[in-house]
Amino acid sequence: MHINTTRFGPIQIESGDVIHFAEGLLGLPSCRDWVLLADAENDSLAWMQSMDRPEIALGVVSPRRFVPSYQMRVARRELEPLRLDDVQAARVLIVVSKTERSITLNLKAPLVINLSRRLGRQVVTNGDLPVQYVLGSASPALRKSA
């Protein structure tokens, strides 16, 4: 499968590489099919490229790489559509944003992915995690949940 992207130009994707988000993402409900691309220059960063809108690519990172104490707390029913055999097998990614003064992470609404079934879902976590955690700031206040 071939797509022309705004950020990366034309790329070749195998149909098995597509991750389906049945409900889309927050603010992007019509974008349901995505592909995860590694960044060639930064091994901490990856890109979620929309298959539905080639002009949309979201930077994503593993939250624990930047916030080691990060814990995602959501109701189990939120993860049921992913059909996970083991919740520990879920891949969790955080969307990165860039403002004029900083780079931020959305710790409140992570992307949870079942890589083996190619299913994803954006969830809103319980608790007081920030939507815009500034990289380089002090660690967010996190409580132990278990």
C-alpha positions as CSV (number, residue, x, y, z in Angstrom):
1,M,0.0,0.0,0.0
2,H,1.4,3.4,-1.0
3,I,0.6,6.7,0.7
4,N,1.8,10.3,0.0
5,T,2.5,12.0,3.3
6,T,3.1,15.7,3.8
7,R,5.9,15.1,6.4
8,F,7.7,12.1,5.0
9,G,6.8,12.1,1.3
10,P,5.7,8.9,-0.4
11,I,6.0,5.8,1.8
12,Q,5.2,2.2,1.2
13,I,3.2,0.5,3.9
14,E,2.2,-3.2,4.3
15,S,-1.4,-3.7,5.1
16,G,-0.3,-5.6,8.3
17,D,1.4,-2.4,9.5
18,V,-1.8,-0.5,9.9
19,I,-3.1,0.1,13.5
20,H,-6.9,0.6,13.6
21,F,-8.3,3.1,16.2
22,A,-12.1,2.3,16.0
23,E,-13.0,5.6,17.6
24,G,-10.2,7.7,16.1
25,L,-8.3,10.0,18.4
26,L,-9.4,13.0,20.5
27,G,-9.9,15.8,18.1
28,L,-9.4,13.5,15.1
29,P,-12.4,11.2,15.2
30,S,-12.3,10.5,11.4
31,C,-8.6,9.4,11.5
32,R,-9.0,5.7,12.3
33,D,-6.1,4.0,10.5
34,W,-2.5,4.8,11.5
35,V,0.9,3.5,10.9
36,L,3.8,3.7,13.5
37,L,7.0,5.0,11.9
38,A,10.4,5.1,13.6
39,D,12.2,8.5,13.5
40,A,15.5,8.1,11.5
41,E,17.3,10.7,13.6
42,N,16.0,10.3,17.1
43,D,15.5,6.8,18.6
44,S,13.3,8.2,21.4
45,L,10.7,9.5,18.9
46,A,8.3,7.7,16.6
47,W,5.5,9.1,14.4
48,M,1.9,8.0,14.2
49,Q,1.1,8.7,10.5
50,S,-2.6,8.9,9.6
51,M,-3.6,6.8,6.7
52,D,-6.9,8.7,6.4
53,R,-5.3,12.2,6.3
54,P,-1.8,12.2,4.9
55,E,-1.1,15.7,6.3
56,I,-1.4,14.4,9.9
57,A,1.5,12.8,11.7
58,L,1.8,12.9,15.5
59,G,5.1,12.6,17.3
60,V,4.9,9.9,20.0
61,V,7.2,8.7,22.8
62,S,7.2,6.0,25.5
63,P,6.2,7.9,28.6
64,R,8.6,6.1,30.9
65,R,11.5,7.3,28.9
66,F,10.8,10.8,30.1
67,V,8.7,10.3,33.2
68,P,10.1,7.0,34.8
69,S,7.4,7.0,37.5
70,Y,4.5,7.3,35.0
71,Q,1.6,5.1,35.7
72,M,-1.5,4.9,33.6
73,R,-4.7,4.3,35.5
74,V,-7.9,3.5,33.5
75,A,-10.9,1.3,34.0
76,R,-10.4,-2.2,32.5
77,R,-13.5,-1.7,30.3
78,E,-11.6,1.1,28.5
79,L,-9.2,-1.5,27.3
80,E,-11.7,-4.2,26.3
81,P,-11.9,-3.0,22.7
82,L,-8.2,-3.8,22.3
83,R,-8.8,-7.5,22.9
84,L,-5.6,-7.8,25.0
85,D,-4.7,-11.3,26.2
86,D,-2.5,-9.7,28.8
87,V,-2.8,-6.0,29.8
88,Q,1.0,-6.0,30.4
89,A,1.4,-6.6,26.6
90,A,-0.1,-3.2,25.7
91,R,2.2,-0.7,24.2
92,V,1.6,2.8,25.7
93,L,2.6,5.9,23.8
94,I,2.3,9.6,24.6
95,V,1.7,12.4,22.0
96,V,4.4,15.0,21.9
97,S,3.6,18.7,21.1
98,K,5.8,21.6,20.4
99,T,5.0,25.1,21.6
100,E,7.0,28.3,21.0
101,R,8.9,27.8,24.3
102,S,8.8,24.1,25.0
103,I,8.1,20.5,24.1
104,T,5.2,19.0,26.0
105,L,3.8,15.5,26.6
106,N,0.2,14.6,27.0
107,L,0.3,12.3,30.0
108,K,-3.5,12.5,30.5
109,A,-4.6,10.9,27.2
110,P,-2.1,8.1,26.2
111,L,-2.4,5.9,23.1
112,V,-2.7,2.2,24.1
113,I,-1.9,-0.3,21.4
114,N,-2.3,-4.0,21.0
115,L,0.5,-4.6,18.5
116,S,-0.4,-8.2,17.8
117,R,-4.0,-7.4,16.8
118,R,-3.1,-4.0,15.3
119,L,-5.7,-2.3,17.5
120,G,-5.4,1.0,19.3
121,R,-7.3,3.3,21.5
122,Q,-6.7,6.7,23.1
123,V,-7.9,6.7,26.7
124,V,-8.2,9.4,29.3
125,T,-6.5,8.4,32.5
126,N,-7.9,8.7,36.0
127,G,-6.1,11.1,38.3
128,D,-4.4,14.4,37.9
129,L,-1.9,13.8,35.1
130,P,-1.2,16.9,33.0
131,V,-2.3,17.3,29.4
132,Q,0.8,19.5,28.8
133,Y,3.8,18.1,30.9
134,V,6.7,20.3,29.9
135,L,9.9,18.3,29.2
136,G,12.6,19.3,31.5
137,S,10.2,20.3,34.3
138,A,10.0,18.7,37.6
139,S,8.3,15.3,37.7
140,P,4.5,15.5,37.9
141,A,2.9,14.6,41.1
142,L,2.1,10.9,40.9
143,R,0.6,8.6,43.5
144,K,1.2,4.9,43.8
145,S,-1.9,3.1,42.7
146,A,-1.2,-0.4,43.9
